[in-house]
Amino acid sequence: MSDFTAYILKELQENLSNLLIAFTASFTGFAVAYLRSKKENQGKADWLEASICGFFSMSAWALMNWANIPQLVSVGIASFIGYWGTKYISDKTKKIFERLMEKLL
């Protein structure tokens, strides 16, 4: 096997494992949010909120990857994101911006 082929196979293996962790984190956030919303809404799940939580989880994975934190931690954070949901995150974000605006004005 040539050096180039060995290099390509090594890079492919590393990137596939990273993408698998990213998919797992995104799916975990989606699944937890879906099941939570189904329980809270008497059997009717909120697909949009679950999808948004999945995207938030993907962002958490990217942040972990950038900060050189072990990527498997992002799967646990994705569970918290799915459990908290978008309402909790938006409420906290609004409070932070309100405090920031009070300090600036």
C-alpha positions, 0 to 999 in steps of 0.5 A: 500500500502506498503512503498516499493510500495509507494517509487517505485511509487514516484521515477517512477513519478519523473523520468518520469517527468524528462525524459519528460522534457529531451525529450521536450528539445531534440525535441524542438532543433530538430524541430527548427533546422529542420524548420530553415534549411528547410527555409534556403535551399529553402524547403530542410531540413537538417536532420543530422543538426537537429539531432545534434542540438537535441543531443546538446539540450539533453546535455544542459538538462543534464548540467542544471540538474547537475547544479541544474538549473530548467530543463524547462530552457533547453527547451528555450536553446534548441530553441536557439541551434536549431536556431543557428545551428551547424555551429554557434556553431562550428564557435564559438568553433573554435574561442575559441580554436584559442584564447586559442592556441595563448595564449599558444604558 
